[in-house]
Every structure is written in structure tokens, then in C-alpha cells.
């Protein structure tokens, strides 16, 4: 495991096209921003599931959050009209 120290607004690059930015530090919590291509799946480890579909647990699904890739693409297409 690589362990790095970063300050707010500093970044870590993974490969050529994934960028992780430290957005905010407050106490013992940090907020990260992740930029990655659309074909890269990003999941928090505590809610990573084997399948594409998330379970029917409303507390894990933020308003406007797509439940699967097809729904995500549909929302993107609707927003571009």
C-alpha cells in the first residue's frame, strides 16, 4: 500500500486519466473528489457489491443517484437535451 500526505487542493494521479483531489479536511474526515472516465466504476468499499445493481436500501442511494450504469447513461442523455 502506498501512503501519501496531501493538503487541500493537492492531487494524486492514477495512470493517465484518474485524478483524486483532496477537497476538504475537517477533523478526522476528508472529502475527496475523483475524476475518472465514464467506463471506470467507483464505489465506496463499505457498499461495494458484486452485481451492477445496488440493493433497495434508500439510505444508500442519494437523491438523483443512478442505481446502475443504464440509468446513469439515461440521466446523462436527458441532461444534454
Order of alpha helices (4+ residues) and beta strands (2+ residues): beta-beta-beta-alpha
